[in-house]
Amino acid sequence: MENTKSQKKSYSTASSKSRARRKTKTDYYDYSLVAVIVLLTCFGLIMLYSTSSYMAQINYGSDMYFFKKQAIISVACIIMALIISRINYRILNRFSTALYVAALVLMALVKTPLGQSSHGAQRWLNLGPVQFQPAELAKIAIIVCLPYMIVHMGKKVRTLKGCMVLAVVGGGLALAAYVFTDNLSTAIIIFCITAGLIFVAHPDIKIFIIIAGVVIALAVIGVIFLNATVSVDGSGSFRLRRIMVWLHPEEYADSWGYQTIQALYAIGSGGFFGRGLGNSIQKLGSVPEAQNDMIFSIICEELGIFGGLIVLMLYAYLLYRLFVIAQNAPDMFGSLMVSGIFIHIALQVILNIAVVVNLMPNTGVTLPFISYGGTSIVFLMAEMGLALSVARQIKFEE
């Protein structure tokens, strides 16, 4: 009997130690996420050079004008992301409110003499040697601030009042992005991130399905009404023009619909395997600013539908790694923050490609890690650093 008791005690002690080992943090680093980020960035640089070299030579006297700038900032941003990944993401709890206020203030400064116009829109902030779009900071602010609020609200997030508070906080930042920077696409993205995080945190999804159904129905009715009653002329709102161009691009092929039509020509002429890297015809001035929002059309022209599918597979794998991190995050704050990053990346990819293939009106949203733009890559890499920081805290059972 004594021997049996001793064996049970020994087994119980060993079991406790085993459970303790299972709860111990392992040295984990998501190298798969790092790899897909580097792959997308390198692919983006190759396509950026191929897309922009001709116009860069004509306009700036160097075929590597855009490539050099993007390559330098991309390498610096990858290093920055790796450094951020070594910092405990929980430190952001202390700065979430400050980050939200900073985003509001910086966007408001765009309306002052510090604001700078580019391509007909005043969305940039010029602070001496630093020039950036503060609306990009607002995306990170909402990704950090809302998870912090949701965690501290606890069960209150399930109530209508709790959801309304979160909606007001996110909607306020979206409204500020629209009013101060005249950037509707960023406002839509911020609002969608807000709605997505509330959806993830709220246990009842029925109300969200109903709201989504109502919004879609109203959008369809609005588009049908515009198509039936409105015609585009020079005096109309440019956003209204974009909707009409989306509905009837062939009618405005020589004016506002020129870029859309040329992008569709590029995709169609590429076929399944494309013309070959560097052999695009549409990039020779036919698609304006092809290195920016419309770079996916040149990818399809040079690498074909096959190349476009490879790009989509890389994005799908990136989103999969973010999903895995969000599912296994050690706390609710980290899980919601990575969920916000997931929603942001997914939205930008969907919106950009939908615009290029004319499934929706032009929004001016860039293709993550591929389109030209220093501000975009800086804040995207910052988000990737935060995701890697959460991944480093994951505990696995041994």
VOGU-3710 file (C-alpha; in Angstrom, 3 decimals, decimal comma):
1> mentksqkks> 0,000/0,000/0,000  2,752/2,412/0,931  4,548/1,577/-2,288  1,375/2,271/-4,275  0,883/5,647/-2,565  4,497/6,517/-3,244  4,055/5,648/-6,922  0,894/7,783/-7,154  2,668/10,696/-5,490  5,620/10,289/-7,844
11> ystassksra> 3,282/10,164/-10,857  1,426/13,258/-9,640  4,688/15,176/-9,210  5,904/14,151/-12,667  2,568/15,138/-14,164  2,773/18,573/-12,510  6,273/19,077/-13,856  5,089/17,999/-17,308  2,259/20,557/-17,182  4,735/23,217/-16,067
21> rrktktdyyd> 6,975/22,400/-18,994  4,057/22,650/-21,390  3,303/26,153/-20,147  6,883/27,322/-20,447  7,542/29,765/-23,267  9,570/28,297/-26,120  12,066/30,201/-28,256  9,849/30,708/-31,280  10,304/33,066/-34,183  8,029/33,084/-37,215
31> yslvavivll> 10,651/32,769/-39,941  7,918/31,820/-42,407  6,354/35,271/-42,009  9,758/36,926/-42,412  10,405/34,876/-45,553  7,120/35,815/-47,260  7,640/39,506/-46,365  11,124/39,444/-47,916  9,820/37,570/-50,982  7,028/40,085/-51,562
41> tcfglimlys> 9,411/43,009/-51,066  12,038/41,626/-53,455  9,406/40,753/-56,038  7,982/44,244/-55,637  11,391/45,819/-56,275  11,890/43,740/-59,425  8,482/44,707/-60,765  8,963/48,323/-59,710  12,149/48,578/-61,765  10,544/46,848/-64,726
51> tssymaqiny> 7,469/49,079/-64,515  9,108/52,444/-63,856  12,495/52,347/-65,636  11,271/53,810/-68,952  9,374/56,779/-67,508  12,073/57,339/-64,864  14,692/57,651/-67,611  12,548/60,149/-69,510  11,457/62,261/-66,537  14,474/62,034/-64,207
61> gsdmyffkkq> 17,390/60,978/-66,417  17,930/57,695/-64,544  16,107/54,423/-65,113  16,756/53,478/-61,470  15,300/56,642/-59,944  12,260/54,958/-58,349  14,044/51,641/-57,768  16,924/53,136/-55,760  14,658/55,116/-53,449  12,351/52,157/-52,837
71> aiisvaciim> 15,214/49,664/-52,402  16,972/51,784/-49,768  13,855/52,401/-47,733  12,732/48,757/-48,073  16,010/47,386/-46,695  15,913/49,921/-43,856  12,294/49,023/-43,085  12,967/45,269/-42,990  15,725/45,933/-40,443  13,307/48,188/-38,532
81> aliisrinyr> 10,666/45,424/-38,502  13,172/42,908/-37,126  14,154/45,366/-34,381  10,497/46,024/-33,483  9,925/42,261/-33,332  12,431/42,057/-30,454  10,434/44,551/-28,369  7,597/43,329/-26,161  4,409/44,469/-27,895  2,645/44,911/-24,519
91> ilnrfstaly> 4,535/48,176/-24,055  2,032/49,684/-26,515  -0,612/49,509/-23,780  0,988/52,606/-22,280  1,019/54,572/-25,519  -2,257/53,622/-27,229  -4,036/56,867/-26,289  -0,993/58,969/-27,173  -0,748/57,222/-30,557  -4,413/57,945/-31,281
101> vaalvlmalv> -4,060/61,626/-30,344  -0,810/61,938/-32,327  -2,542/60,567/-35,438  -5,354/63,103/-35,057  -2,975/66,022/-34,517  -0,683/65,099/-37,408  -3,616/64,717/-39,794  -4,957/68,111/-38,673  -1,562/69,658/-39,465  -2,052/68,704/-43,116
111> ktplgqsshg> -4,503/71,632/-43,377  -1,812/74,046/-42,156  1,149/75,462/-44,145  3,037/72,297/-43,156  0,778/70,334/-45,501  2,056/69,500/-48,955  0,116/68,766/-52,148  0,898/65,978/-54,594  -1,088/64,904/-57,675  -3,834/67,386/-56,851
121> aqrwlnlgpv> -4,402/66,256/-53,243  -3,024/67,727/-50,009  -2,316/64,605/-47,969  1,352/64,943/-47,108  2,996/66,504/-44,072  6,340/68,243/-44,536  8,404/68,298/-41,329  11,801/69,427/-42,587  13,701/66,393/-43,892  10,730/64,090/-43,189
131> qfqpaelaki> 7,739/63,920/-45,529  4,973/61,386/-44,968  1,230/60,792/-45,070  -0,095/60,941/-41,477  -3,190/59,000/-42,569  -0,950/55,911/-42,674  -0,139/56,409/-38,988  -3,887/56,503/-38,288  -4,170/52,890/-39,489  -1,624/51,719/-36,910
141> aiivclpymi> -3,255/53,924/-34,260  -6,628/52,199/-34,701  -4,975/48,748/-34,831  -3,359/49,430/-31,430  -6,010/51,578/-29,720  -9,132/49,484/-30,322  -7,643/46,194/-29,003  -6,493/48,073/-25,890  -10,028/49,408/-25,376  -11,667/46,032/-26,033
151> vhmgkkvrtl> -9,433/44,296/-23,482  -10,153/46,914/-20,803  -13,888/46,959/-21,536  -14,177/43,242/-20,868  -17,773/41,981/-21,010  -19,040/45,494/-21,768  -17,946/44,982/-25,373  -20,954/42,670/-25,750  -23,379/45,504/-25,050  -24,762/47,965/-27,577
161> kgcmvlavvg> -23,203/50,835/-25,643  -19,785/49,191/-25,728  -19,995/48,620/-29,494  -21,106/52,206/-30,028  -18,134/53,548/-28,033  -15,722/51,506/-30,158  -17,510/52,579/-33,343  -17,280/56,254/-32,331  -13,546/55,958/-31,577  -12,803/54,235/-34,884
171> gglalaayvf> -15,288/56,309/-36,841  -13,845/59,513/-35,404  -10,398/58,646/-36,707  -11,863/57,664/-40,085  -13,765/60,959/-40,265  -10,595/62,883/-39,388  -8,735/61,107/-42,201  -11,443/62,168/-44,629  -11,842/65,754/-43,423  -8,186/66,664/-42,826
181> tdnlstaiii> -6,486/64,715/-45,622  -9,392/64,335/-48,068  -8,506/60,639/-48,220  -11,710/58,636/-48,555  -9,930/55,325/-49,203  -7,986/55,537/-45,922  -11,172/56,533/-44,102  -12,910/53,450/-45,491  -10,007/51,203/-44,464  -9,943/52,608/-40,904
191> fcitaglifv> -13,707/52,179/-40,594  -13,526/48,598/-41,921  -10,717/47,745/-39,478  -12,929/49,120/-36,688  -15,916/47,063/-37,824  -13,723/43,971/-38,220  -12,254/44,210/-34,714  -15,697/44,726/-33,161  -16,892/41,694/-35,142  -13,979/39,577/-33,856
201> ahpdikifii> -14,526/40,666/-30,237  -18,335/40,427/-30,203  -19,842/36,965/-29,536  -23,048/37,502/-31,544  -22,539/37,721/-35,309  -26,206/37,895/-36,333  -26,405/41,659/-35,953  -23,298/42,105/-38,120  -24,768/39,942/-40,877  -27,959/42,033/-40,816
211> iagvvialav> -26,012/45,323/-40,912  -23,786/44,068/-43,743  -26,842/42,986/-45,706  -28,492/46,391/-45,276  -25,316/48,259/-46,282  -24,833/46,105/-49,403  -28,478/46,546/-50,381  -28,258/50,331/-49,996  -25,026/50,416/-52,012  -26,604/48,422/-54,847
221> igviflnatv> -29,682/50,677/-54,853  -27,452/53,774/-54,878  -25,391/52,498/-57,817  -28,531/51,605/-59,793  -29,980/55,064/-59,089  -26,790/56,832/-60,180  -26,553/54,741/-63,307  -30,120/55,602/-64,248  -30,172/59,318/-63,453  -26,662/60,800/-63,487
231> svdgsgsfrl> -24,303/61,621/-66,314  -20,717/62,745/-65,914  -19,622/66,174/-67,014  -16,766/68,441/-66,088  -18,691/70,079/-63,246  -19,427/66,909/-61,294  -17,730/65,632/-58,172  -14,597/63,639/-58,951  -15,886/60,807/-56,734  -19,125/60,733/-58,708
241> rrimvwlhpe> -17,039/60,663/-61,890  -15,141/57,657/-60,563  -18,384/55,769/-59,991  -19,653/56,556/-63,481  -16,301/55,613/-65,031  -16,460/52,315/-63,140  -19,945/51,634/-64,511  -19,175/52,691/-68,095  -15,376/52,900/-68,614  -15,654/52,606/-72,406
251> eyadswgyqt> -17,684/55,830/-72,575  -14,857/57,797/-70,919  -11,900/55,967/-72,483  -10,327/59,234/-73,694  -10,719/61,118/-70,411  -11,381/59,943/-66,854  -11,547/56,268/-67,794  -8,258/56,263/-69,695  -6,178/54,679/-66,906  -8,773/51,975/-66,215
261> iqalyaigsg> -9,120/51,022/-69,889  -5,343/50,891/-70,407  -4,927/48,716/-67,298  -7,524/46,288/-68,647  -5,707/46,259/-71,995  -2,494/45,379/-70,165  -4,119/42,479/-68,314  -5,821/41,179/-71,459  -2,692/41,339/-73,617  -0,651/39,392/-71,066
271> gffgrglgns> -2,575/36,167/-71,561  -1,791/33,287/-69,219  2,022/33,477/-69,119  2,563/37,103/-70,133  4,807/38,917/-72,595  7,896/38,306/-70,472  9,564/40,311/-67,711  10,413/43,804/-68,971  8,379/43,478/-72,169  5,287/45,442/-71,176
281> iqklgsvpea> 3,978/47,900/-73,753  1,419/49,648/-71,563  4,071/50,811/-69,098  5,562/53,049/-71,813  3,254/55,878/-70,810  -0,119/54,288/-71,602  -0,858/53,487/-67,947  -0,150/56,737/-66,023  1,868/56,310/-62,802  1,962/52,554/-63,415
291> qndmifsiic> 4,399/52,008/-60,529  1,783/53,124/-58,020  -1,799/51,871/-57,828  -1,841/50,087/-61,197  1,316/48,004/-60,879  -0,718/44,782/-60,723  -1,857/45,373/-64,326  1,779/45,460/-65,484  2,506/42,298/-63,464  -0,300/40,563/-65,353
301> eelgifggli> 0,918/41,927/-68,707  4,519/40,791/-68,212  3,968/37,604/-66,186  0,429/36,800/-67,229  -2,459/35,519/-65,156  -0,022/32,903/-63,844  2,175/35,645/-62,354  -0,857/37,380/-60,893  -1,938/34,131/-59,221  1,536/33,667/-57,740
311> vlmlyaylly> 1,287/37,135/-56,198  -2,131/36,294/-54,755  -0,731/33,043/-53,323  2,054/34,981/-51,591  -0,516/37,324/-50,055  -2,669/34,351/-49,052  0,297/32,778/-47,264  1,132/36,078/-45,545  -2,461/36,317/-44,297  -2,341/32,672/-43,217
321> rlfviaqnap> 0,731/33,332/-41,055  -0,997/36,356/-39,495  -4,062/34,191/-38,826  -1,920/31,554/-37,096  -0,272/34,205/-34,918  -3,644/35,742/-34,006  -5,052/32,309/-33,102  -2,089/31,408/-30,879  -1,306/34,821/-29,353  -0,697/34,658/-25,587
331> dmfgslmvsg> -3,330/37,297/-24,755  -6,384/39,053/-26,159  -4,505/42,293/-26,844  -1,945/40,584/-29,070  -4,588/38,485/-30,815  -6,783/41,495/-31,637  -3,828/43,594/-32,743  -2,680/40,944/-35,235  -6,306/40,523/-36,333  -6,356/44,251/-37,119
341> ifihialqvi> -3,153/43,891/-39,157  -4,730/40,928/-40,974  -7,827/42,987/-41,829  -5,704/45,924/-43,020  -3,502/43,867/-45,371  -6,459/41,882/-46,713  -8,449/45,064/-47,379  -5,626/46,785/-49,259  -4,963/43,753/-51,450  -8,657/43,266/-52,250
351> lniavvvnlm> -9,331/46,967/-52,899  -6,257/47,450/-55,094  -6,841/44,395/-57,291  -10,592/45,069/-57,482  -9,832/48,558/-58,823  -7,276/47,284/-61,362  -9,739/44,749/-62,817  -12,564/47,347/-62,588  -14,691/45,499/-60,037  -15,057/48,745/-58,086
361> pntgvtlpfi> -14,399/52,491/-58,542  -10,845/53,813/-58,301  -9,828/54,340/-54,659  -6,107/55,146/-54,830  -5,153/52,212/-52,560  -1,636/50,835/-53,089  -0,680/47,159/-53,382  1,143/46,266/-50,114  4,926/45,742/-50,380  4,831/46,076/-54,193
371> syggtsivfl> 3,544/49,533/-55,153  5,955/52,467/-55,021  5,699/54,592/-51,870  7,980/55,222/-48,915  5,290/56,052/-46,352  3,316/52,923/-47,150  6,279/50,557/-46,774  7,398/52,167/-43,493  4,082/51,653/-41,728  3,440/48,248/-43,291
381> maemglalsv> 6,804/47,015/-42,027  6,044/48,489/-38,603  2,880/46,377/-38,550  4,862/43,297/-39,567  7,288/44,002/-36,721  4,373/44,097/-34,272  3,027/40,795/-35,628  6,457/39,178/-35,218  6,662/40,584/-31,686  3,373/38,877/-30,818
391> arqikfee> 4,599/35,654/-32,449  7,707/35,632/-30,237  5,496/35,443/-27,132  3,553/32,382/-28,290  3,708/29,401/-25,921  3,699/25,951/-27,426  3,084/22,594/-25,786  6,171/20,443/-25,766
//
